[in-house]
Amino acid sequence: MSRTVPAAWVRVLLTWTLVCVGPQTGVAGVLAAIEPPMVAEAADPPADPVKTEPPADDPVVVVLHDRGSRVRIGGSIVVDRGERVQDVVAILGSVTVRGEVTGSAVAVGGDVRVEDGGSVGDEVVAIGGRITASPHARISGRAEQVAIDFPEIVRIGPDGPDVTFRVLPDWPRVIGALTGLSFFRLGALLVLGLAVAMVFAPTVHRAADRAAAAPVEAFVIGLGLQVVVLPALVATCLALLVSIIGLPLVPVVLVVATGAWLVGFVGAVAAAGRGALRLVGRQEPSLLAGYILGGLPFAVLTLGSRLAWWSRGEMAGWPMTAALAGLVIEGVFWSLGAGALLLAWLRRPDPAAPAVTPPPAPPLPVQL
């Protein structure tokens, strides 16, 4: 016969079980014993770590010494392996990179070589040289070289075609400019010389007579004056430029010195022309005629050479010889005139001395 257990006894039994088992296993243990076990979800296996490897041609630089920028004039620079520098600049020398350059590598008058394992973080520039990079070198910036192959300068850049600059100018234009300048200079010299010969005629006469009487002495003295007086004149002008009071005197000094030199030049040219006129029978040639005739040789040679240059488009051959001859003749006149003017000033006649009159010639005997 079955008996029914009252619900009150069931609650008492459970309470007693919790009290007896709780101190050893705890409530969590009882609940774990009562509840069915939970099946843990299988966790995903850990993913394999991503392996990053540098490219085969990307150099690995091991830095042992970290330094700043390096600049050298008149020598080469080598960045060895294990070195790190910021910028490298070599003037009149080359740059060799075996380590790491974080900035730019520049060589003026030399080459830039980036060897295996070397790296440059910025631009690589070679002026007057070449850029050489090994297959396993790294250049992060632009590589630009300017090769000087006289008479041309070639710019070789990474972007766009090469650009070529010619060192030698356009000779036809230069010759045309020289021809026009020579005509203007000689024309102005002729006009100024005529004006000086008319305004300062007595001084020009004395310089011409002294140049005709002692040409060698006057020429040597004129060369010495050019060596001594011209630097002294430049020093005087510089000294006057320093002071505010002497600044207005600089144009005065230049005008006086140029005018005196021009007077001597006109006298020397006139002496040569008058000598040529005396050879053809003129007894007392005028000063203006002597100046015009004496200036013809160097004027014809100079202008003829310029016209030959302009017509032929070149400066070689006989036009160059004629130009040099005209330049030499004109230079001789400038030196001779400077010395003759100085001699004329030093040996000018004393106005206080009485004029010496030659004694009268004895009368000729009369024949009957």
Backbone torsions as a table, in degrees:
resi	resn	phi	psi	omega
1	MET	NA	127.2	-177.1
2	SER	-85.0	141.5	178.7
3	ARG	-114.3	144.7	-178.4
4	THR	-95.5	128.1	179.3
5	VAL	-85.3	126.5	-178.5
6	PRO	-66.4	152.8	-179.6
7	ALA	-65.6	-28.2	179.9
8	ALA	-64.5	-39.0	179.6
9	TRP	-67.5	-32.6	178.1
10	VAL	-64.2	-40.8	-179.5
11	ARG	-68.1	-36.4	178.9
12	VAL	-65.8	-40.2	-179.9
13	LEU	-63.5	-42.7	179.5
14	LEU	-65.8	-40.8	178.9
15	THR	-62.1	-42.8	179.8
16	TRP	-64.3	-37.7	180.0
17	THR	-64.8	-42.9	178.4
18	LEU	-63.4	-39.2	-178.5
19	VAL	-67.8	-40.3	-176.7
20	CYS	-77.3	-37.9	-174.5
21	VAL	-89.4	-25.4	-174.7
22	GLY	-55.7	-45.5	-176.8
23	PRO	-60.7	-29.6	-178.3
24	GLN	-88.0	-43.8	-173.7
25	THR	-107.7	-18.5	-178.3
26	GLY	81.7	167.7	-179.1
27	VAL	-65.0	-37.8	-179.7
28	ALA	-62.2	-36.8	179.1
29	GLY	-68.0	-37.8	179.1
30	VAL	-66.1	-44.0	179.2
31	LEU	-63.6	-38.1	177.6
32	ALA	-65.1	-32.6	178.9
33	ALA	-73.2	-33.9	-177.9
34	ILE	-77.2	-47.7	-176.2
35	GLU	-73.1	151.2	177.1
36	PRO	-71.1	147.5	-179.4
37	PRO	-65.1	141.8	179.4
38	MET	-94.2	139.2	-179.8
39	VAL	-87.4	119.0	-179.3
40	ALA	-72.2	138.6	178.6
41	GLU	-72.7	140.2	-178.7
42	ALA	-71.5	122.4	179.5
43	ALA	-77.2	149.6	178.6
44	ASP	-67.7	141.0	178.4
45	PRO	-65.8	145.6	-179.1
46	PRO	-62.7	138.7	-179.0
47	ALA	-73.6	151.0	178.4
48	ASP	-68.7	137.6	179.1
49	PRO	-64.6	144.4	-179.9
50	VAL	-77.1	124.6	-179.8
51	LYS	-95.7	120.2	178.2
52	THR	-106.5	122.1	180.0
53	GLU	-119.6	139.1	178.0
54	PRO	-66.1	152.0	177.4
55	PRO	-58.4	159.9	-176.1
56	ALA	-65.1	-34.3	-177.4
57	ASP	-100.0	15.3	176.3
58	ASP	-96.9	110.6	-173.2
59	PRO	-68.9	146.7	175.2
60	VAL	-103.1	115.3	-176.6
61	VAL	-100.8	120.6	176.0
62	VAL	-95.4	115.8	-174.5
63	VAL	-91.0	122.0	175.3
64	LEU	-108.1	-31.5	-179.0
65	HIS	-133.8	122.0	178.7
66	ASP	-105.1	113.7	-175.5
67	ARG	-125.6	171.9	180.0
68	GLY	-85.6	-152.5	-179.0
69	SER	-77.0	155.8	179.3
70	ARG	-130.4	127.6	179.3
71	VAL	-130.0	134.1	178.7
72	ARG	-141.8	135.2	179.3
73	ILE	-111.6	124.7	179.1
74	GLY	80.2	32.8	179.1
75	GLY	-172.9	171.4	-178.6
76	SER	-99.6	161.1	-179.7
77	ILE	-125.6	135.0	177.5
78	VAL	-123.4	122.4	174.5
79	VAL	-99.0	102.7	-174.7
80	ASP	-75.0	169.6	177.3
81	ARG	-66.3	137.7	-176.6
82	GLY	91.7	-2.7	178.6
83	GLU	-103.0	146.2	174.4
84	ARG	-131.2	121.7	178.8
85	VAL	-126.6	164.4	-177.3
86	GLN	-86.4	-65.4	178.6
87	ASP	-128.3	149.9	179.2
88	VAL	-130.1	123.8	179.9
89	VAL	-132.9	123.1	177.4
90	ALA	-123.0	121.5	178.2
91	ILE	-106.0	125.5	-173.3
92	LEU	59.4	43.7	179.2
93	GLY	-166.7	174.9	-178.5
94	SER	-109.1	164.7	178.9
95	VAL	-124.1	126.3	176.5
96	THR	-119.0	123.2	-176.2
97	VAL	-112.7	114.2	172.6
98	ARG	-113.9	-16.2	178.6
99	GLY	-106.5	-129.8	-175.7
100	GLU	-125.8	129.6	173.0
101	VAL	-117.1	112.5	-177.0
102	THR	-76.7	-23.2	-179.4
103	GLY	-105.3	-128.3	-175.7
104	SER	-106.4	155.3	174.6
105	ALA	-122.2	116.0	-173.6
106	VAL	-127.4	135.8	175.9
107	ALA	-132.8	125.4	177.8
108	VAL	-110.7	114.4	-176.1
109	GLY	80.6	27.5	179.9
110	GLY	-163.6	-177.5	-178.1
111	ASP	-101.8	161.2	172.6
112	VAL	-119.8	119.8	-179.3
113	ARG	-119.6	123.3	176.5
114	VAL	-110.6	108.8	-173.9
115	GLU	-89.5	179.4	-179.7
116	ASP	-59.5	133.1	-178.5
117	GLY	86.5	-9.5	179.2
118	GLY	-88.8	154.3	-179.1
119	SER	-146.1	145.1	176.4
120	VAL	-127.2	123.9	-175.5
121	GLY	-81.8	-17.6	-177.9
122	ASP	-130.3	-146.7	-172.6
123	GLU	-74.0	154.6	173.2
124	VAL	-123.4	118.9	-174.5
125	VAL	-128.3	132.9	175.7
126	ALA	-130.4	117.0	179.4
127	ILE	-107.9	117.0	-176.3
128	GLY	79.8	20.0	-179.6
129	GLY	-153.7	-165.3	-177.0
130	ARG	-123.5	158.7	175.8
131	ILE	-110.2	125.7	179.7
132	THR	-124.6	123.6	-179.6
133	ALA	-124.7	130.9	178.6
134	SER	-73.8	162.0	-178.5
135	PRO	-60.3	-32.0	-177.4
136	HIS	-102.2	23.0	174.4
137	ALA	-94.9	158.5	-177.8
138	ARG	-126.0	125.9	174.8
139	ILE	-124.9	111.5	-175.1
140	SER	-83.3	-27.2	-177.2
141	GLY	-100.4	-158.3	179.8
142	ARG	-80.7	148.4	174.7
143	ALA	-118.2	115.5	-174.9
144	GLU	-135.3	132.1	-179.6
145	GLN	-130.8	143.9	178.5
146	VAL	-119.3	106.1	-177.4
147	ALA	-92.7	129.0	179.0
148	ILE	-101.1	107.3	178.1
149	ASP	-123.4	89.1	-171.4
150	PHE	-53.9	135.5	5.8
151	PRO	-94.7	30.6	-178.1
152	GLU	-125.0	151.5	174.1
153	ILE	-120.4	122.1	-175.2
154	VAL	-111.7	124.8	175.8
155	ARG	-98.2	121.4	-179.7
156	ILE	-113.6	109.8	-177.1
157	GLY	-119.6	167.5	-178.7
158	PRO	-75.8	-21.9	-176.9
159	ASP	-120.3	128.4	177.4
160	GLY	85.6	172.2	-179.2
161	PRO	-73.9	164.5	177.5
162	ASP	-70.1	146.9	-179.0
163	VAL	-115.1	132.6	-177.8
164	THR	-116.3	129.8	176.0
165	PHE	-114.6	134.6	178.1
166	ARG	-93.5	129.1	178.8
167	VAL	-72.9	-43.2	-179.1
168	LEU	-72.2	138.6	-177.7
169	PRO	-76.7	179.7	176.5
170	ASP	-78.7	103.7	-172.3
171	TRP	-61.4	-40.0	177.7
172	PRO	-57.0	-41.9	178.7
173	ARG	-68.0	-41.1	179.3
174	VAL	-63.1	-42.9	-179.4
175	ILE	-66.0	-40.8	176.5
176	GLY	-61.6	-40.5	177.7
177	ALA	-66.1	-40.7	178.2
178	LEU	-64.2	-38.2	179.1
179	THR	-64.3	-47.2	178.3
180	GLY	-63.4	-39.9	178.8
181	LEU	-66.0	-37.8	178.9
182	SER	-66.6	-42.2	177.2
183	PHE	-61.0	-43.5	-179.4
184	PHE	-66.1	-43.7	-177.0
185	ARG	-66.8	-46.0	-179.2
186	LEU	-68.4	-36.8	176.2
187	GLY	-64.1	-43.3	177.5
188	ALA	-65.4	-38.3	178.3
189	LEU	-64.7	-39.1	178.8
190	LEU	-65.5	-43.5	-179.0
191	VAL	-67.7	-45.3	179.1
192	LEU	-64.4	-37.5	178.5
193	GLY	-64.2	-40.9	176.9
194	LEU	-63.6	-40.2	178.6
195	ALA	-66.0	-41.0	178.5
196	VAL	-65.2	-40.2	-179.8
197	ALA	-63.7	-31.5	179.3
198	MET	-83.4	-36.7	-175.8
199	VAL	-80.6	-44.6	-177.5
200	PHE	-109.5	48.9	-175.4
201	ALA	-60.2	-44.0	179.8
202	PRO	-61.6	-43.2	-179.5
203	THR	-66.5	-40.5	179.0
204	VAL	-65.0	-38.0	177.2
205	HIS	-60.5	-46.2	-179.3
206	ARG	-64.4	-41.3	178.1
207	ALA	-64.7	-38.7	179.0
208	ALA	-66.5	-42.1	178.1
209	ASP	-63.5	-40.1	-179.8
210	ARG	-68.9	-36.8	177.6
211	ALA	-66.5	-35.4	178.5
212	ALA	-74.8	-32.0	-177.5
213	ALA	-78.5	-41.0	-177.0
214	ALA	-135.8	73.0	-176.0
215	PRO	-67.6	-38.7	-178.0
216	VAL	-68.2	-45.4	179.1
217	GLU	-60.9	-44.5	-180.0
218	ALA	-64.7	-38.1	-179.6
219	PHE	-66.4	-43.1	179.5
220	VAL	-64.8	-42.7	178.3
221	ILE	-64.4	-38.2	178.7
222	GLY	-64.6	-39.4	175.8
223	LEU	-62.7	-42.5	177.6
224	GLY	-63.1	-37.2	177.5
225	LEU	-64.3	-39.8	179.1
226	GLN	-65.3	-34.4	-179.6
227	VAL	-74.1	-34.9	-173.9
228	VAL	-96.5	-46.8	-171.0
229	VAL	-74.6	-39.5	-178.1
230	LEU	-61.0	-47.6	174.2
231	PRO	-62.0	-36.5	177.8
232	ALA	-65.0	-36.7	177.7
233	LEU	-65.4	-41.9	177.9
234	VAL	-64.2	-42.4	178.7
235	ALA	-64.1	-38.2	178.4
236	THR	-64.1	-43.5	178.7
237	CYS	-63.9	-40.1	177.9
238	LEU	-65.3	-39.0	177.8
239	ALA	-65.8	-37.1	177.9
240	LEU	-70.5	-31.9	179.6
241	LEU	-67.3	-24.2	-178.0
242	VAL	-68.4	-41.5	-176.6
243	SER	-92.8	148.1	179.5
244	ILE	-70.5	-35.1	-178.9
245	ILE	-68.6	-37.4	-177.6
246	GLY	-82.4	-7.7	-178.9
247	LEU	-61.6	-43.5	178.3
248	PRO	-68.5	-15.8	-178.3
249	LEU	-81.9	-14.2	-178.3
250	VAL	-62.1	-49.0	176.9
251	PRO	-60.4	-34.8	179.7
252	VAL	-64.4	-45.1	180.0
253	VAL	-63.0	-43.0	-179.4
254	LEU	-65.8	-41.3	-179.7
255	VAL	-65.7	-42.3	-179.9
256	VAL	-64.8	-45.8	-179.0
257	ALA	-64.9	-43.4	179.2
258	THR	-65.8	-39.8	178.8
259	GLY	-64.1	-42.2	178.8
260	ALA	-64.7	-41.4	178.9
261	TRP	-65.5	-36.4	178.8
262	LEU	-68.3	-35.7	177.0
263	VAL	-62.4	-45.0	177.4
264	GLY	-64.1	-39.2	178.2
265	PHE	-62.1	-44.5	179.3
266	VAL	-63.4	-39.8	177.8
267	GLY	-63.2	-41.5	179.5
268	ALA	-66.4	-43.2	178.8
269	VAL	-64.8	-40.9	179.4
270	ALA	-65.8	-36.4	177.8
271	ALA	-62.8	-42.0	178.0
272	ALA	-64.8	-42.2	179.9
273	GLY	-67.8	-40.1	178.7
274	ARG	-67.1	-35.9	175.9
275	GLY	-63.3	-39.5	177.6
276	ALA	-66.9	-36.8	178.4
277	LEU	-68.7	-34.1	177.6
278	ARG	-67.0	-32.1	179.6
279	LEU	-66.1	-26.5	-179.2
280	VAL	-96.0	8.3	173.2
281	GLY	108.5	-1.3	178.0
282	ARG	-80.5	124.4	-175.7
283	GLN	-79.6	-50.7	-178.2
284	GLU	-126.2	78.7	-179.6
285	PRO	-71.1	149.0	-179.5
286	SER	-73.5	161.3	-178.4
287	LEU	-68.4	-40.9	-178.5
288	LEU	-66.9	-40.7	178.6
289	ALA	-65.4	-39.4	177.2
290	GLY	-64.7	-37.5	179.4
291	TYR	-66.9	-43.4	-179.2
292	ILE	-65.3	-44.4	-180.0
293	LEU	-68.5	-37.6	-179.7
294	GLY	-70.2	-26.5	179.6
295	GLY	-85.0	-8.1	-178.3
296	LEU	-65.8	-40.5	-175.0
297	PRO	-58.9	-54.6	-176.3
298	PHE	-72.6	-28.3	177.9
299	ALA	-67.9	-43.9	179.5
300	VAL	-65.7	-42.9	179.7
301	LEU	-64.4	-43.4	-178.1
302	THR	-67.1	-49.9	-178.7
303	LEU	-68.6	-36.5	177.6
304	GLY	-63.2	-40.8	178.0
305	SER	-65.7	-39.5	179.6
306	ARG	-65.6	-42.1	178.4
307	LEU	-65.6	-36.9	177.1
308	ALA	-65.7	-40.6	175.9
309	TRP	-59.1	-46.1	-175.0
310	TRP	-67.1	-37.9	-178.5
311	SER	-76.5	-36.1	-177.5
312	ARG	-89.2	-20.3	-179.2
313	GLY	75.0	16.9	178.3
314	GLU	-148.5	164.6	-174.3
315	MET	-113.2	6.0	-177.5
316	ALA	-89.1	172.8	175.5
317	GLY	83.7	-154.3	-175.7
318	TRP	-65.8	-28.3	176.5
319	PRO	-60.1	-36.5	177.4
320	MET	-66.4	-39.5	177.2
321	THR	-63.5	-42.3	178.8
322	ALA	-64.9	-39.5	179.5
323	ALA	-64.6	-42.7	178.3
324	LEU	-65.2	-38.8	178.6
325	ALA	-64.6	-44.1	177.0
326	GLY	-62.1	-38.5	178.6
327	LEU	-66.1	-39.5	179.8
328	VAL	-66.9	-43.8	180.0
329	ILE	-62.6	-43.3	178.5
330	GLU	-64.6	-40.5	177.0
331	GLY	-63.3	-36.6	176.6
332	VAL	-63.7	-40.4	178.7
333	PHE	-64.4	-39.9	179.3
334	TRP	-65.3	-44.2	179.7
335	SER	-67.5	-44.4	-179.9
336	LEU	-62.6	-39.3	179.6
337	GLY	-67.2	-39.2	179.4
338	ALA	-64.1	-45.7	178.4
339	GLY	-66.5	-39.3	179.6
340	ALA	-65.1	-38.6	178.6
341	LEU	-65.3	-40.2	178.1
342	LEU	-66.2	-41.8	177.7
343	LEU	-64.9	-38.8	178.6
344	ALA	-65.2	-34.1	179.0
345	TRP	-75.2	-37.1	-179.7
346	LEU	-74.6	-32.0	-174.9
347	ARG	-112.2	33.1	177.8
348	ARG	-71.4	149.0	-178.0
349	PRO	-69.3	147.5	179.1
350	ASP	-80.9	119.4	-178.7
351	PRO	-68.8	-21.6	-179.1
352	ALA	-78.8	-20.0	-178.5
353	ALA	-73.6	137.2	179.2
354	PRO	-69.3	147.2	179.7
355	ALA	-71.3	132.8	-179.6
356	VAL	-88.9	118.7	178.4
357	THR	-102.0	132.9	-179.6
358	PRO	-65.9	148.0	178.4
359	PRO	-65.5	149.8	-179.2
360	PRO	-67.1	145.2	179.0
361	ALA	-68.5	140.4	177.7
362	PRO	-63.2	146.3	-178.9
363	PRO	-67.9	145.3	179.3
364	LEU	-74.9	140.0	178.4
365	PRO	-63.1	142.1	-179.1
366	VAL	-94.6	123.1	178.2
367	GLN	-95.5	127.9	179.5
368	LEU	-90.0	NA	NA
